[in-house]
């Protein structure tokens, strides 16, 4: 792992294959590092390249049927990065592929892809703008393999997203003000069926022409494993969707905010399924509370600096909201808060800091917003609806 002060910005445009090639060319080294990391992890589980390709092929036909244009884009990424398509699909389906591999070998789950996220409605902020951000907790090596991707589209909203290199989307927003972040969840229904890998769902949500259609994509698309996805619109609404593979459960703002870590909160969900993830992330039970408590103390006057301060919380360290790299017993990687990602979608601004528990170097990335959406904001504040 090298010292990273900023994630590189990759800017692409054009048809799917063309923008994929541009992406692969610009991020070639990081794409290879990203794939190599997961190939090595699968290798330690006893999977050679042929076996990895077999696991990837489990998902590829379903992805191609669901989103052929995204497969074209991955083919472009593969060409631009001078790797094969399997390599790029692995990056995008790494959670699902690793889970299938470990289940085939009857091995316990690896370090979960954590996160603590928050959405703050305009009523609670000083400037009257929605704020949305998260800490992404994963393997610290991924500071060397992540990028910020800007996709200029003519056939729908443009997109600004933080993702692993070669990935189609992770956390970010689009030019009509829809923002998405995600958190690990787990239940007993996971991996009974093969669904659409999560990055494809997040990408489709950001491509959607309306906030409603973004919600639809997340809510109804079948998944292999559970995941929590927080969606908001700069116009001042937010919904949290706790997703089992075959069902989604909604959480709405409380006290003008939603804060979520890595355990199920919906009482409806908990009446229908069994929480199985807390053995891996018991700290989830205080991380969301810590962030919410700090934000509530500033309710009505919350700024981006307040959201940063809440996500920098160190209570319970080393298993804190913001965590420095640490080794866990029986896990062959360093877990850390890899990035803090903060979105002010009305302004078209994303701020990202690599390894924020170690260094507080934020880089500002910008996306040109839709003129109609911008017109709804007078002097930086949301205008009253007519």
C-alpha positions as a Python dict, from the first residue, in 0.01 Angstrom:
ca = {
    (1, 'X'): (0, 0, 0),
    (2, 'X'): (139, 337, -103),
    (3, 'X'): (63, 678, 44),
    (4, 'X'): (-243, 815, -134),
    (5, 'X'): (-343, 1178, -95),
    (6, 'X'): (-614, 1181, -364),
    (7, 'X'): (-801, 933, -580),
    (8, 'X'): (-749, 996, -953),
    (9, 'X'): (-1037, 1140, -1153),
    (10, 'X'): (-1131, 936, -1462),
    (11, 'X'): (-1350, 1124, -1711),
    (12, 'X'): (-1531, 935, -1989),
    (13, 'X'): (-1805, 1001, -2244),
    (14, 'X'): (-1954, 850, -2557),
    (15, 'X'): (-2110, 511, -2632),
    (16, 'X'): (-2064, 228, -2379),
    (17, 'X'): (-1770, 55, -2546),
    (18, 'X'): (-1590, 383, -2623),
    (19, 'X'): (-1621, 518, -2272),
    (20, 'X'): (-1515, 180, -2137),
    (21, 'X'): (-1198, 183, -2347),
    (22, 'X'): (-1119, 535, -2228),
    (23, 'X'): (-1176, 429, -1868),
    (24, 'X'): (-954, 123, -1902),
    (25, 'X'): (-675, 321, -2067),
    (26, 'X'): (-678, 595, -1803),
    (27, 'X'): (-700, 357, -1508),
    (28, 'X'): (-501, 65, -1650),
    (29, 'X'): (-261, 18, -1361),
    (30, 'X'): (-532, 48, -1098),
    (31, 'X'): (-767, -188, -1282),
    (32, 'X'): (-493, -450, -1289),
    (33, 'X'): (-410, -394, -922),
    (34, 'X'): (-778, -414, -831),
    (35, 'X'): (-835, -741, -1015),
    (36, 'X'): (-502, -881, -900),
    (37, 'X'): (-599, -825, -539),
    (38, 'X'): (-913, -1040, -571),
    (39, 'X'): (-745, -1298, -795),
    (40, 'X'): (-479, -1342, -528),
    (41, 'X'): (-743, -1376, -259),
    (42, 'X'): (-922, -1643, -462),
    (43, 'X'): (-588, -1809, -527),
    (44, 'X'): (-535, -1843, -152),
    (45, 'X'): (-871, -2019, -139),
    (46, 'X'): (-747, -2269, -399),
    (47, 'X'): (-897, -2121, -718),
    (48, 'X'): (-678, -2093, -1028),
    (49, 'X'): (-766, -1868, -1324),
    (50, 'X'): (-983, -2136, -1484),
    (51, 'X'): (-1182, -2176, -1163),
    (52, 'X'): (-1213, -1799, -1121),
    (53, 'X'): (-1349, -1775, -1475),
    (54, 'X'): (-1603, -2046, -1387),
    (55, 'X'): (-1723, -1847, -1086),
    (56, 'X'): (-1747, -1528, -1291),
    (57, 'X'): (-1939, -1709, -1563),
    (58, 'X'): (-2205, -1787, -1304),
    (59, 'X'): (-2301, -1419, -1316),
    (60, 'X'): (-2208, -1298, -1665),
    (61, 'X'): (-2504, -1440, -1867),
    (62, 'X'): (-2752, -1291, -1621),
    (63, 'X'): (-2578, -954, -1629),
    (64, 'X'): (-2574, -962, -2010),
    (65, 'X'): (-2948, -1028, -2022),
    (66, 'X'): (-3022, -754, -1766),
    (67, 'X'): (-2784, -484, -1892),
    (68, 'X'): (-2613, -565, -2224),
    (69, 'X'): (-2483, -209, -2254),
    (70, 'X'): (-2295, -244, -1925),
    (71, 'X'): (-2133, -563, -2054),
    (72, 'X'): (-2027, -364, -2362),
    (73, 'X'): (-1877, -105, -2132),
    (74, 'X'): (-1687, -372, -1940),
    (75, 'X'): (-1561, -514, -2268),
    (76, 'X'): (-1430, -166, -2344),
    (77, 'X'): (-1267, -140, -2003),
    (78, 'X'): (-1100, -476, -2060),
    (79, 'X'): (-965, -365, -2397),
    (80, 'X'): (-842, -32, -2264),
    (81, 'X'): (-672, -193, -1964),
    (82, 'X'): (-535, -483, -2175),
    (83, 'X'): (-702, -750, -1961),
    (84, 'X'): (-977, -1002, -2036),
    (85, 'X'): (-1347, -951, -1970),
    (86, 'X'): (-1343, -1200, -1682),
    (87, 'X'): (-1100, -971, -1499),
    (88, 'X'): (-1334, -671, -1520),
    (89, 'X'): (-1644, -870, -1428),
    (90, 'X'): (-1454, -1003, -1125),
    (91, 'X'): (-1392, -647, -1002),
    (92, 'X'): (-1761, -567, -1038),
    (93, 'X'): (-1890, -894, -891),
    (94, 'X'): (-1613, -944, -635),
    (95, 'X'): (-1846, -958, -332),
    (96, 'X'): (-2065, -1222, -492),
    (97, 'X'): (-1776, -1423, -641),
    (98, 'X'): (-1585, -1429, -311),
    (99, 'X'): (-1896, -1537, -124),
    (100, 'X'): (-1963, -1822, -368),
    (101, 'X'): (-1602, -1931, -347),
    (102, 'X'): (-1600, -1941, 31),
    (103, 'X'): (-1931, -2124, 42),
    (104, 'X'): (-1803, -2386, -204),
    (105, 'X'): (-1513, -2447, 32),
    (106, 'X'): (-1731, -2432, 346),
    (107, 'X'): (-1520, -2146, 477),
    (108, 'X'): (-1643, -1867, 707),
    (109, 'X'): (-1712, -1526, 557),
    (110, 'X'): (-1417, -1295, 496),
    (111, 'X'): (-1394, -944, 639),
    (112, 'X'): (-1727, -778, 547),
    (113, 'X'): (-1755, -471, 327),
    (114, 'X'): (-1868, -234, 602),
    (115, 'X'): (-1964, 135, 605),
    (116, 'X'): (-2144, 398, 809),
    (117, 'X'): (-2365, 631, 605),
    (118, 'X'): (-2583, 934, 668),
    (119, 'X'): (-2834, 1146, 478),
    (120, 'X'): (-2935, 1483, 624),
    (121, 'X'): (-3246, 1655, 489),
    (122, 'X'): (-3248, 2029, 407),
    (123, 'X'): (-3459, 2104, 716),
    (124, 'X'): (-3165, 2008, 938),
    (125, 'X'): (-2882, 2187, 752),
    (126, 'X'): (-2760, 2544, 778),
    (127, 'X'): (-2772, 2609, 404),
    (128, 'X'): (-3101, 2430, 342),
    (129, 'X'): (-2936, 2170, 116),
    (130, 'X'): (-2943, 1793, 148),
    (131, 'X'): (-2610, 1635, 247),
    (132, 'X'): (-2527, 1268, 196),
    (133, 'X'): (-2208, 1083, 285),
    (134, 'X'): (-2044, 769, 416),
    (135, 'X'): (-1729, 599, 536),
    (136, 'X'): (-1636, 299, 324),
    (137, 'X'): (-1475, 30, 542),
    (138, 'X'): (-1295, -237, 343),
    (139, 'X'): (-940, -350, 271),
    (140, 'X'): (-683, -75, 311),
    (141, 'X'): (-504, -196, -4),
    (142, 'X'): (-797, -51, -197),
    (143, 'X'): (-662, 300, -147),
    (144, 'X'): (-430, 202, -433),
    (145, 'X'): (-708, 61, -650),
    (146, 'X'): (-993, 313, -629),
    (147, 'X'): (-1088, 608, -848),
    (148, 'X'): (-1349, 879, -891),
    (149, 'X'): (-1531, 821, -1219),
    (150, 'X'): (-1713, 1096, -1410),
    (151, 'X'): (-1943, 973, -1688),
    (152, 'X'): (-2074, 1239, -1925),
    (153, 'X'): (-2391, 1099, -2085),
    (154, 'X'): (-2615, 1228, -2362),
    (155, 'X'): (-2881, 960, -2313),
    (156, 'X'): (-2951, 1033, -1948),
    (157, 'X'): (-2807, 1194, -1635),
    (158, 'X'): (-2432, 1229, -1609),
    (159, 'X'): (-2271, 1055, -1312),
    (160, 'X'): (-1996, 1119, -1056),
    (161, 'X'): (-1911, 807, -855),
    (162, 'X'): (-1639, 676, -627),
    (163, 'X'): (-1554, 315, -714),
    (164, 'X'): (-1284, 53, -732),
    (165, 'X'): (-1095, 84, -1060),
    (166, 'X'): (-1277, -107, -1330),
    (167, 'X'): (-1599, -81, -1130),
    (168, 'X'): (-1911, 70, -1283),
    (169, 'X'): (-2033, 254, -972),
    (170, 'X'): (-2025, 254, -596),
    (171, 'X'): (-2112, 575, -409),
    (172, 'X'): (-2202, 901, -581),
    (173, 'X'): (-2466, 1114, -745),
    (174, 'X'): (-2600, 1211, -1085),
    (175, 'X'): (-2676, 1538, -1259),
    (176, 'X'): (-3041, 1539, -1152),
    (177, 'X'): (-2939, 1520, -786),
    (178, 'X'): (-2996, 1152, -702),
    (179, 'X'): (-2733, 1017, -460),
    (180, 'X'): (-2665, 658, -354),
    (181, 'X'): (-2445, 501, -87),
    (182, 'X'): (-2448, 143, 39),
    (183, 'X'): (-2374, -67, 347),
    (184, 'X'): (-2312, -438, 409),
    (185, 'X'): (-2600, -645, 547),
    (186, 'X'): (-2642, -1019, 591),
    (187, 'X'): (-2929, -1261, 649),
    (188, 'X'): (-3005, -1632, 614),
    (189, 'X'): (-3157, -1583, 266),
    (190, 'X'): (-2823, -1484, 112),
    (191, 'X'): (-2676, -1677, -184),
    (192, 'X'): (-2960, -1920, -229),
    (193, 'X'): (-3008, -1780, -579),
    (194, 'X'): (-2792, -1593, -832),
    (195, 'X'): (-2892, -1230, -871),
    (196, 'X'): (-2749, -913, -1022),
    (197, 'X'): (-2420, -804, -857),
    (198, 'X'): (-2452, -485, -655),
    (199, 'X'): (-2237, -243, -861),
    (200, 'X'): (-2464, -295, -1163),
    (201, 'X'): (-2769, -207, -954),
    (202, 'X'): (-2602, 108, -819),
    (203, 'X'): (-2499, 211, -1168),
    (204, 'X'): (-2850, 160, -1305),
    (205, 'X'): (-2991, 361, -1015),
    (206, 'X'): (-2761, 651, -1104),
    (207, 'X'): (-2850, 622, -1473),
    (208, 'X'): (-3223, 645, -1404),
    (209, 'X'): (-3406, 948, -1544),
    (210, 'X'): (-3588, 1014, -1215),
    (211, 'X'): (-3548, 957, -843),
    (212, 'X'): (-3856, 731, -849),
    (213, 'X'): (-3699, 504, -1109),
    (214, 'X'): (-3376, 488, -909),
    (215, 'X'): (-3578, 363, -612),
    (216, 'X'): (-3748, 109, -836),
    (217, 'X'): (-3419, -34, -962),
    (218, 'X'): (-3287, -86, -611),
    (219, 'X'): (-3613, -218, -467),
    (220, 'X'): (-3708, -479, -727),
    (221, 'X'): (-3383, -608, -880),
    (222, 'X'): (-3303, -960, -750),
    (223, 'X'): (-2973, -981, -565),
    (224, 'X'): (-2751, -1267, -456),
    (225, 'X'): (-2687, -1126, -110),
    (226, 'X'): (-2828, -864, 122),
    (227, 'X'): (-2728, -499, 106),
    (228, 'X'): (-2845, -168, 245),
    (229, 'X'): (-2880, 117, -6),
    (230, 'X'): (-2951, 476, 91),
    (231, 'X'): (-3099, 692, -183),
    (232, 'X'): (-3167, 1064, -171),
    (233, 'X'): (-3256, 1349, -400),
    (234, 'X'): (-3124, 1703, -376),
    (235, 'X'): (-3488, 1811, -383),
    (236, 'X'): (-3510, 1705, -20),
    (237, 'X'): (-3617, 1340, 15),
    (238, 'X'): (-3438, 1025, 128),
    (239, 'X'): (-3524, 656, 159),
    (240, 'X'): (-3319, 372, 302),
    (241, 'X'): (-3380, 33, 142),
    (242, 'X'): (-3267, -265, 347),
    (243, 'X'): (-3248, -528, 73),
    (244, 'X'): (-3266, -900, 120),
    (245, 'X'): (-3199, -1089, -204),
    (246, 'X'): (-3570, -1111, -284),
    (247, 'X'): (-3732, -828, -87),
    (248, 'X'): (-3669, -466, 16),
    (249, 'X'): (-3771, -301, 344),
    (250, 'X'): (-3802, 77, 371),
    (251, 'X'): (-3675, 313, 638),
    (252, 'X'): (-3763, 683, 626),
    (253, 'X'): (-3591, 980, 790),
    (254, 'X'): (-3620, 1026, 1165),
    (255, 'X'): (-3552, 1376, 1294),
    (256, 'X'): (-3475, 1481, 934),
    (257, 'X'): (-3196, 1228, 885),
    (258, 'X'): (-3116, 865, 816),
    (259, 'X'): (-2807, 703, 965),
    (260, 'X'): (-2722, 341, 893),
    (261, 'X'): (-2435, 104, 967),
    (262, 'X'): (-2432, -274, 908),
    (263, 'X'): (-2727, -428, 1091),
    (264, 'X'): (-3095, -453, 1003),
    (265, 'X'): (-3311, -179, 1154),
    (266, 'X'): (-3651, -235, 992),
    (267, 'X'): (-3882, -406, 1240),
    (268, 'X'): (-4072, -554, 947),
    (269, 'X'): (-3750, -705, 813),
    (270, 'X'): (-3656, -844, 1154),
    (271, 'X'): (-3998, -1008, 1183),
    (272, 'X'): (-3943, -1191, 852),
    (273, 'X'): (-3572, -1278, 835),
    (274, 'X'): (-3278, -1360, 1060),
    (275, 'X'): (-2988, -1117, 1112),
    (276, 'X'): (-2664, -1314, 1056),
    (277, 'X'): (-2404, -1038, 1017),
    (278, 'X'): (-2353, -903, 1367),
    (279, 'X'): (-2098, -1171, 1456),
    (280, 'X'): (-1871, -1001, 1201),
    (281, 'X'): (-1959, -639, 1281),
    (282, 'X'): (-2078, -598, 1642),
    (283, 'X'): (-1948, -240, 1630),
    (284, 'X'): (-2235, -161, 1396),
    (285, 'X'): (-2459, -143, 1703),
    (286, 'X'): (-2294, 181, 1815),
    (287, 'X'): (-2153, 331, 1497),
    (288, 'X'): (-2486, 454, 1362),
    (289, 'X'): (-2590, 582, 1706),
    (290, 'X'): (-2264, 777, 1745),
    (291, 'X'): (-2305, 951, 1409),
    (292, 'X'): (-2671, 1030, 1471),
    (293, 'X'): (-2600, 1167, 1818),
    (294, 'X'): (-2332, 1404, 1690),
    (295, 'X'): (-2549, 1523, 1403),
    (296, 'X'): (-2855, 1576, 1624),
    (297, 'X'): (-2653, 1809, 1845),
    (298, 'X'): (-2624, 2038, 1540),
    (299, 'X'): (-2979, 1990, 1404),
    (300, 'X'): (-3092, 2293, 1206),
    (301, 'X'): (-2736, 2418, 1165),
    (302, 'X'): (-2557, 2113, 1020),
    (303, 'X'): (-2280, 2184, 770),
    (304, 'X'): (-2054, 1959, 568),
    (305, 'X'): (-1789, 2008, 838),
    (306, 'X'): (-2035, 1870, 1094),
    (307, 'X'): (-2097, 1564, 877),
    (308, 'X'): (-1721, 1517, 849),
    (309, 'X'): (-1681, 1548, 1226),
    (310, 'X'): (-1951, 1285, 1284),
    (311, 'X'): (-1786, 1044, 1039),
    (312, 'X'): (-1446, 1105, 1201),
    (313, 'X'): (-1584, 970, 1532),
    (314, 'X'): (-1333, 749, 1714),
    (315, 'X'): (-1551, 603, 1990),
    (316, 'X'): (-1477, 233, 2034),
    (317, 'X'): (-1144, 251, 1850),
    (318, 'X'): (-1003, 56, 1682),
    (319, 'X'): (-1352, -57, 1575),
    (320, 'X'): (-1479, 296, 1534),
    (321, 'X'): (-1685, 487, 1279),
    (322, 'X'): (-1353, 602, 1135),
    (323, 'X'): (-1090, 333, 1165),
    (324, 'X'): (-719, 320, 1098),
    (325, 'X'): (-579, 7, 929),
    (326, 'X'): (-593, -295, 1159),
    (327, 'X'): (-535, -666, 1128),
    (328, 'X'): (-804, -902, 1253),
    (329, 'X'): (-736, -1252, 1381),
    (330, 'X'): (-780, -1507, 1105),
    (331, 'X'): (-817, -1243, 832),
    (332, 'X'): (-535, -1198, 582),
    (333, 'X'): (-585, -828, 512),
    (334, 'X'): (-579, -491, 679),
    (335, 'X'): (-928, -352, 736),
    (336, 'X'): (-970, 26, 742),
    (337, 'X'): (-1193, 316, 652),
    (338, 'X'): (-1061, 331, 296),
    (339, 'X'): (-1243, 651, 205),
    (340, 'X'): (-1480, 915, 338),
    (341, 'X'): (-1715, 1021, 59),
    (342, 'X'): (-1929, 1334, 101),
    (343, 'X'): (-2187, 1461, -148),
    (344, 'X'): (-2354, 1802, -179),
    (345, 'X'): (-2557, 1716, -489),
    (346, 'X'): (-2736, 2049, -529),
    (347, 'X'): (-2396, 2208, -586),
    (348, 'X'): (-2263, 1912, -787),
    (349, 'X'): (-1981, 1860, -539),
    (350, 'X'): (-1820, 1545, -399),
    (351, 'X'): (-1537, 1550, -143),
    (352, 'X'): (-1332, 1236, -87),
    (353, 'X'): (-1052, 1161, 161),
    (354, 'X'): (-839, 843, 139),
    (355, 'X'): (-770, 668, 473),
    (356, 'X'): (-930, 951, 673),
    (357, 'X'): (-828, 804, 1010),
    (358, 'X'): (-465, 848, 907),
    (359, 'X'): (-476, 1164, 697),
    (360, 'X'): (-743, 1428, 640),
    (361, 'X'): (-670, 1520, 279),
    (362, 'X'): (-998, 1592, 101),
    (363, 'X'): (-1015, 1639, -274),
    (364, 'X'): (-1309, 1819, -433),
    (365, 'X'): (-1466, 1672, -748),
    (366, 'X'): (-1742, 1845, -945),
    (367, 'X'): (-2022, 1749, -1184),
    (368, 'X'): (-2224, 1990, -1397),
    (369, 'X'): (-2581, 1965, -1274),
    (370, 'X'): (-2902, 1963, -1476),
    (371, 'X'): (-3022, 2323, -1535),
    (372, 'X'): (-3380, 2242, -1432),
    (373, 'X'): (-3258, 2095, -1104),
    (374, 'X'): (-3032, 2394, -1040),
    (375, 'X'): (-3320, 2631, -1105),
    (376, 'X'): (-3494, 2484, -802),
    (377, 'X'): (-3219, 2625, -582),
    (378, 'X'): (-3226, 2997, -514),
    (379, 'X'): (-2910, 3137, -355),
    (380, 'X'): (-2796, 2782, -287),
    (381, 'X'): (-3119, 2691, -103),
    (382, 'X'): (-3407, 2476, -217),
    (383, 'X'): (-3690, 2693, -349),
    (384, 'X'): (-4042, 2617, -235),
    (385, 'X'): (-4228, 2388, -473),
    (386, 'X'): (-4500, 2555, -678),
}
